[in-house]
Amino acid sequence: MPDATPRRILYYCQSLVGIGHLTCSLRIIERLLEHAEVDLIHGGLDAGTPAPRAGFRSLRLPTLLHDEETGGFVDPHAGRDAAAVWPERERAIAGFLRMPYHAVVVEFYPFGRRRFKPEIQALLRAVRERSGPVPVFTSVREVLVPRAVEQERRMVDTVRKHIHTVFVRGDPDVIRLDETFSLAPEIAACLCYTGYISPPPPVGERPARTRQIVVSQGGGDVGRELLEAAIDAAPLMPGHAFVLAAGARTPPAALDALRRRVRSANVEIVPFLADFPRRLMASAASISMGGDNTLLDVLAAGTPGLAYPYQGNVEQAIRIRRFAAKGLLHELGPQDLAPPRLKRRIETALCAPAPAHRLAMDGARVTSERIRHVLAHAPLRSP
């Protein structure tokens, strides 16, 4: 039941690659809405507009994405220089805010999104000027890109100055934050390991397992080599149906090229799969790029998983390696993409015993309840 006098929480989430950060944020928000109103400000890839509901508002900011060629930001839709987009974002935020807020949640900052620091700091100042010294929380993945100690020191300073609690989305029995963030002990009092942010439990009965193998690229635009490897391995496994989700951002020409590569009748290629978690439950195995949300979907479904980390993503590789060491999944490397070898790796995964380690996966609930506890002891400001 919602509280009699609900608190109002402002949530900021900026993605640069894929939709993983937004997916996690929306799962946390779903639990926050049980006891608070939530206003979400989000930017990044166009993942659609979150469904409106009582107590929830959302603002999608003008898009800024990382440009790998220049190292800067770009508006992928209009091709404008980033300098023209920042003022639009500022005006959009100013028009969206409805004070007072009783807490702010910022996805990933200050452990990432440092080039959005002016926007984030301006947002925090605006809230504090109208709402007082409200608690600010951050939610961060358990694996970070290793940084120089000088950069880590700046992050620690920001946490000490602005952040009430750092929610670490992870299981410390598998990976601890200090393994990729050496100064984590200095902010230990602020850290709260929540467990991973898993999808909500399925509605109704679980579907029956089939001999389907789901191969997914994820929400970004990398991983074509994995899709091609699955297509080439499919003729060696005629008793299984390979369903390839190429990604909603895959251009039609790239989809056509993948379909021309198919040499067996047991391959289906689609841009995306509706109700992905339930499709996983009905599958014999999952092959993916190992994005953190996809891994959680696979583990929640109890489906044998093979993960091929994007070769440019250090954090993803670390997580996959640790999960594999715990028997939670099977790691693939470039050498495993040859058709006969991929076939053997799939067959090994299909025959492997269930994981012995029980992964902490209730992170959305834990995060929500911790915030609720903090706010229960904070004075309530009237609109």
FENTAGI-V602028 format. One record per pair of residues at least 12 apart in sequence whose C-alpha atoms are under 7 Angstrom apart, sorted by sequence separation. I is the first residue (numbers start at 1). J is the second residue. D is the distance in whole Angstrom. If there is no record, write none. Layout:
I|J|D, I|J|D
This chain:
63|75|6, 215|227|7, 307|320|7, 38|55|6, 39|56|6, 40|57|6, 41|58|6, 42|59|6, 43|60|6, 227|244|7, 286|303|7, 290|307|5, 37|55|5, 38|56|5, 39|57|5, 40|58|5, 41|59|5, 42|60|5, 43|61|5, 280|298|7, 285|303|6, 286|304|6, 287|305|6, 288|306|6, 289|307|5, 290|308|6, 37|56|6, 38|57|7, 39|58|6, 40|59|6, 41|60|6, 42|61|6, 43|62|7, 44|63|6, 284|303|7, 285|304|5, 286|305|5, 287|306|5, 288|307|5, 289|308|5, 290|309|6, 330|349|7, 43|63|6, 44|64|6, 277|297|6, 281|301|5, 283|303|7, 284|304|7, 285|305|6, 286|306|6, 287|307|6, 288|308|6, 289|309|5, 44|65|6, 172|193|7, 250|271|7, 280|301|6, 289|310|6, 171|193|7, 281|303|6, 62|85|7, 168|191|7, 170|193|6, 246|269|7, 248|271|5, 280|303|7, 306|329|6, 307|330|6, 308|331|6, 166|190|6, 167|191|6, 168|192|6, 169|193|6, 170|194|6, 171|195|5, 242|266|6, 243|267|6, 244|268|6, 245|269|6, 246|270|6, 247|271|5, 248|272|6, 277|301|7, 305|329|5, 306|330|5, 307|331|5, 308|332|5, 165|190|5, 166|191|5, 167|192|5, 168|193|5, 169|194|6, 170|195|4, 171|196|7, 241|266|5, 242|267|5, 243|268|5, 244|269|5, 245|270|5, 246|271|5, 247|272|5, 291|316|7, 304|329|7, 305|330|6, 306|331|6, 307|332|6, 308|333|6, 19|45|7, 62|88|7, 101|127|7, 136|162|7, 137|163|6, 142|168|6, 164|190|7, 165|191|6, 166|192|6, 167|193|6, 168|194|6, 169|195|5, 170|196|5, 240|266|7, 241|267|6, 242|268|6, 243|269|6, 244|270|6, 245|271|5, 246|272|6, 290|316|7, 306|332|7, 9|36|7, 11|38|7, 18|45|7, 62|89|6, 136|163|5, 137|164|6, 138|165|7, 139|166|6, 140|167|6, 141|168|6, 142|169|6, 165|192|7, 167|194|6, 169|196|5, 213|240|7, 245|272|5, 328|355|5, 8|36|6, 9|37|6, 10|38|6, 11|39|6, 12|40|6, 13|41|6, 14|42|5, 15|43|6, 16|44|6, 19|47|7, 61|89|6, 136|164|5, 137|165|5, 138|166|5, 139|167|5, 140|168|5, 141|169|5, 142|170|5, 169|197|7, 212|240|6, 213|241|6, 214|242|6, 215|243|6, 216|244|6, 217|245|6, 219|247|6, 221|249|6, 235|263|7, 238|266|6, 245|273|6, 327|355|5, 6|35|6, 7|36|5, 8|37|5, 9|38|5, 10|39|5, 11|40|5, 12|41|5, 13|42|5, 14|43|5, 15|44|5, 109|138|7, 135|164|6, 137|166|6, 138|167|6, 139|168|6, 140|169|6, 141|170|7, 211|240|5, 212|241|5, 213|242|5, 214|243|5, 215|244|5, 216|245|5, 217|246|5, 218|247|6, 219|248|7, 221|250|7, 235|264|5, 6|36|5, 7|37|6, 8|38|6, 9|39|6, 10|40|6, 11|41|6, 12|42|6, 13|43|7, 14|44|6, 100|130|6, 101|131|6, 108|138|6, 139|169|7, 211|241|6, 212|242|6, 213|243|6, 214|244|6, 215|245|6, 216|246|6, 217|247|6, 234|264|7, 290|320|7, 6|37|6, 99|130|6, 100|131|5, 103|134|5, 104|135|7, 105|136|6, 106|137|6, 107|138|6, 108|139|6, 152|183|7, 156|187|7, 231|262|6, 326|357|7, 2|34|5, 3|35|5, 99|131|7, 102|134|6, 103|135|5, 104|136|5, 105|137|5, 106|138|5, 107|139|5, 108|140|5, 234|266|7, 1|34|6, 2|35|4, 103|136|6, 104|137|6, 105|138|5, 106|139|7, 107|140|7, 142|175|7, 234|267|7, 2|36|7, 142|176|6, 143|177|6, 146|180|5, 142|177|5, 145|180|7, 146|181|7, 144|180|6, 231|267|7, 143|180|6, 144|181|7, 111|155|6, 110|155|6, 304|349|6, 304|350|6, 110|158|7, 16|65|5, 16|66|6, 285|350|7, 223|289|7, 214|283|7, 213|283|6, 212|283|5, 213|284|6, 214|285|7, 215|286|6, 216|287|6, 217|288|6, 218|289|7, 209|281|7, 210|282|6, 211|283|6, 212|284|6, 213|285|5, 214|286|5, 215|287|5, 216|288|5, 217|289|6, 209|282|4, 210|283|5, 211|284|5, 213|286|6, 214|287|6, 215|288|6, 207|281|6, 208|282|6, 209|283|6, 210|284|6, 206|281|7, 207|282|5, 209|284|6, 223|310|7, 10|101|7, 9|101|6, 8|101|5, 9|102|6, 10|103|6, 11|104|6, 12|105|6, 13|106|6, 8|102|5, 9|103|5, 10|104|5, 11|105|5, 12|106|5, 13|107|5, 7|102|6, 9|104|6, 10|105|6, 11|106|6, 12|107|6, 198|296|5, 199|297|6, 198|297|7, 198|300|7, 233|339|4, 232|339|6, 233|340|7, 236|343|7, 229|337|5, 229|338|7, 233|342|7, 229|339|6, 233|343|6, 226|337|7, 174|322|7, 198|361|5, 196|360|6, 197|361|6, 198|362|6, 195|360|5, 196|361|4, 197|362|6, 195|361|5, 196|362|6, 197|363|5, 195|362|6, 196|363|5, 197|364|5, 195|363|4, 145|314|7, 194|363|5, 145|315|6, 144|315|6, 143|315|6, 194|366|6, 24|197|6, 194|367|6, 171|359|7, 171|360|6, 169|363|6, 19|219|6, 167|367|7, 18|219|5, 18|220|4, 17|220|6, 20|293|6, 100|383|6, 99|383|7, 31|364|6, 31|365|6, 28|364|5, 32|368|5, 27|364|6, 31|368|6, 28|368|7
